[in-house]
């Protein structure tokens, strides 16, 4: 619905994902937390901005979660920052720092998001697909500056289906406002379950097979010439 291509030339396959992105059960969540040395009873926030990081998201989120870390010693933060962002939490106390894991990049992001109760993320299509596959309660902060405003469109679609909380960058600039949204969701297991259930409806499994089948179906209808 976001594109003006002829409908008969469009197929919605979903996004092919690693098999590691799957529904996160309570048992699986505990396992991820054990690997990351996080107490199973902790309240865990994961912030992700993509492999290159997201400067504005990093700033918004770090300011917000510092308020929460100071107020509640049960809160732990996992923050994928991208490179050259080691100073986001440099002014925190040793106690608070012991509950923060900062990492630039990982091939095992599914463990970090899987360990979380609440994920704060940009609204890129792949991130949404991965979190939907894991059935995660999310807060999305779309980047309004990317081409075609596609993240904003993604976020509006998700918000209209009640599958996540969406906060604009203007709203996220207010640390207390973003901290309040994170805290409200962190303290509401029922709302977490509601978001998890509804975002799961957006997951389209077997996208890799659907994509491959489509390519083969199209290629088989084309005439073969020469040695091609």
N, C-alpha and C positions, 0 to 999 in steps of 0.2 A: 504493500500500500504506500510505501515511501518513494517508489520509483515510477517513472513514466514509460517504462518499456511496455511493449504489447504483452498483455497477460498470457497469450498463447506461447510466448517465448520465455516465460519465467517459470521456474520450478523452485519450490522451497525445500531444500534438502536438509537444512539445519547445518551446524558447524561441526566438522569432524574433530573429536576430542581424544586425548589419551584415555586409555581404559582405566587409568588411575583416578579419573574423575567419576566417582560413583556416589550413590546415596551414602551419607555418613550416619551410620548407626551410633548408638551410645557406646557400644563396644569399640567401634572403630575410632571414635573421638577420644576415648580413654587411651587407646593405643598410640594415637598421634601425640597426645599430651605427654605420655611417658617418654617417647622418643625425643621430645623437645624439652624435657625436664620441667614440665609445668604441672602443678598440683591438679589432680582430677577434679577438685572442688572449686578451682579458680573460676573467675569470670574473665573470659578471654576476648579481647578485641584484636582483630587482624586488619591492618591497613595495607592496601595494595594499589600501586599506581602504575603497574606495568614494568617490564624489564628495564626500561630506561628511567623509571621513576616519574613522578609528576610533581614538579616543584611547588605549584600552588597547593595541590592536594596535601603534599607533605607538610607544608606550613600550617594549613588549616587544621589538619588532623593532629599534629603534634601539640599545637596550642590547646586544642580541646581535650585530648586525652591526659595532658599533664594535670588539668583540674581534677579529673576523675581518679588518677593515680594517687594524688595527694589526699583525696577524701576516703578512699577505700583500699585497704591493703590486700584485698582479695583479687583486685584487678591486675591482669597481666596484659601486655601489649606486644604484638608481633607486627613489625612494620617493615615492609619492603620499600626501600627508599630510592633505589637506583644508586649510581655512583656519586661520590663527592657530597654526601649528605650526612656525614658522621656527626655533625654538630647540632643536630635537631634537638637532642636531649642533653646537651652538654652542661646545662645549668641545674640539672636535677640532682637530688641527694643520692647517696649511695644506696639507700633502701629502695628508692624509686627505680634507680637504674638496674637494680637486681631483678626487677619485674618487667624489664623492657628488652626485647630482642630486636635489634636492628640488623637488617641484611640487605645488601645491594641487589643480589640476584640469586635464584636457586632453581634447580631443575626439579625440585620437589615441593613446589608451591602448594600442591594439593594437601600436603600434610599440615601446612600452616593454616590455610583456610579451613581445613577439616577439623583442626583443633579448636577453632574459634566458636564462640557463641554468636558474635556479631561481626560481620565483615563490612568495612568501609572501603568503597572502590569507585573508580571511574566507571563510566557506563559504556565501555566498548563492547562490541557484540561477542567477542570471544570470552571476555571476563564474565559477562552475563551468562553465557552458555555453560561455562565451567561451574559457576556458582549454582546455577539451576540444576545441573547434574548432581551436585552435592546436597541439594535441598537446604541452602543456607539462608539465614535471616540476614538481610543486607540493607545498608544505607548507601545509595548511589549519589555521587556528586558529579554530574556530567560536565565535561569540558565544552564550553559553548563556542570555543574558537576553532574547533576542528572543521574540516571541509564539510559543507552542507549541513552543519549542525546536527550530524548524525547521532552523536551521543545524547543530545537533548531530545531528539525524536525517540531514541531507544528508551530513555528514562520516562518520557511521557507515556509511552505504551505500557511500560511496567507499572507505573503509578496508577494508570487507569484501570489496570486489572487487580490492583491491591496486592501486588506481589512483592513490594519492597517500599521502604521510605526513600523519597527523593528530596534532596536539598540542593538549592542552587548555590553557585559560587558566592553570590552576594550574601546569602544567608550564612554560608559556611565561614565567611570572613569574621563573623561574630563568634568568638570562642565559646561563649556561654550557650549560644543557641545550638551549635553543633554538639557540644558536650551534653546538653540537655536531651537532644534527640538520641544520642548514643546511650546515655544513662537510662532513658525511658525504655528503650528496647532491651537493654541489658537486664533491666529489673522486671521484665515482663515475659516470662517463659511462654505464656499463652500467645502473645503477639509474635514471638519468635516462631512458634509452631504454625501460626496462620500464614506468615510470610513464607516460611519454608514450604508449606503445602502448595501455596499458589505459585511460587516461582518454579516449583517442580513441574507444574503444568506447561511451562514454557520450554521445558527440555524436550528436544527431539532426538531420541536415541537412534543409533545405527545410521548416523548421517554419512559416515564414510562409505557404507554399502550403497546408500541411496545415490550418492554422488558418482560412485563407480558405475552403478547400473545405468545411470543417465548418460554418462560418457560413452559407455559401450553401446547403448541403444541408439544414440545419435550416430556414432561412428559406423555402425553396421548398416545404416541407411544410406551412407555415402558411397558413391561409386569408387572402386579402387582402380587407380591408373598406374601404369608402369610397375616399378618395384616397390611402390609405397604401400 
